């Protein structure tokens, strides 16, 4: 799960296009899957050239490879 800050101005741009960030309800997730472990990391970044929020592939891969 991404835990780094997304600038409100960027969120506003996405909302103006009918899009929204997904919010994770951790308690509901754990209720549905009691053994679930939620991994949090700084996974996304804003690409100023394309004006898109995207996962950083290197950080995402490293996070997955470091799972216990």
C-alpha positions as a Python dict, from the first residue, in 0.01 Angstrom:
ca = {
    (1, 'X'): (0, 0, 0),
    (2, 'X'): (137, 340, -90),
    (3, 'X'): (209, 559, 209),
    (4, 'X'): (375, 865, 65),
    (5, 'X'): (197, 1195, 26),
    (6, 'X'): (25, 1286, -300),
    (7, 'X'): (4, 1660, -350),
    (8, 'X'): (-357, 1786, -315),
    (9, 'X'): (-318, 1983, -641),
    (10, 'X'): (-244, 1658, -827),
    (11, 'X'): (-537, 1484, -656),
    (12, 'X'): (-757, 1775, -766),
    (13, 'X'): (-649, 1732, -1129),
    (14, 'X'): (-737, 1361, -1115),
    (15, 'X'): (-1074, 1437, -952),
    (16, 'X'): (-1157, 1690, -1224),
    (17, 'X'): (-1122, 1400, -1471),
    (18, 'X'): (-1358, 1178, -1272),
    (19, 'X'): (-1077, 975, -1113),
    (20, 'X'): (-985, 924, -750),
    (21, 'X'): (-719, 769, -535),
    (22, 'X'): (-815, 437, -381),
    (23, 'X'): (-838, 446, -6),
    (24, 'X'): (-767, 124, 180),
    (25, 'X'): (-987, 36, 476),
    (26, 'X'): (-729, -160, 674),
    (27, 'X'): (-973, -285, 938),
    (28, 'X'): (-1211, -420, 675),
    (29, 'X'): (-924, -588, 489),
    (30, 'X'): (-807, -758, 809),
    (31, 'X'): (-1164, -861, 890),
    (32, 'X'): (-1201, -1023, 547),
    (33, 'X'): (-854, -1183, 559),
    (34, 'X'): (-745, -1220, 925),
    (35, 'X'): (-390, -1333, 838),
    (36, 'X'): (-336, -1042, 601),
    (37, 'X'): (-23, -832, 641),
    (38, 'X'): (-45, -491, 478),
    (39, 'X'): (290, -372, 347),
    (40, 'X'): (333, 5, 332),
    (41, 'X'): (599, 182, 130),
    (42, 'X'): (656, 498, -74),
    (43, 'X'): (548, 341, -402),
    (44, 'X'): (416, 618, -623),
    (45, 'X'): (552, 931, -777),
    (46, 'X'): (417, 1207, -997),
    (47, 'X'): (560, 1224, -1348),
    (48, 'X'): (556, 1591, -1441),
    (49, 'X'): (614, 1516, -1811),
    (50, 'X'): (309, 1295, -1855),
    (51, 'X'): (116, 1450, -1564),
    (52, 'X'): (42, 1105, -1425),
    (53, 'X'): (80, 934, -1090),
    (54, 'X'): (259, 605, -1140),
    (55, 'X'): (416, 332, -930),
    (56, 'X'): (792, 355, -916),
    (57, 'X'): (884, 15, -1068),
    (58, 'X'): (1222, -12, -893),
    (59, 'X'): (1080, 64, -547),
    (60, 'X'): (781, -165, -605),
    (61, 'X'): (1006, -451, -718),
    (62, 'X'): (1244, -402, -425),
    (63, 'X'): (951, -397, -181),
    (64, 'X'): (821, -724, -323),
    (65, 'X'): (1165, -886, -319),
    (66, 'X'): (1213, -784, 46),
    (67, 'X'): (892, -952, 163),
    (68, 'X'): (954, -1204, 441),
}
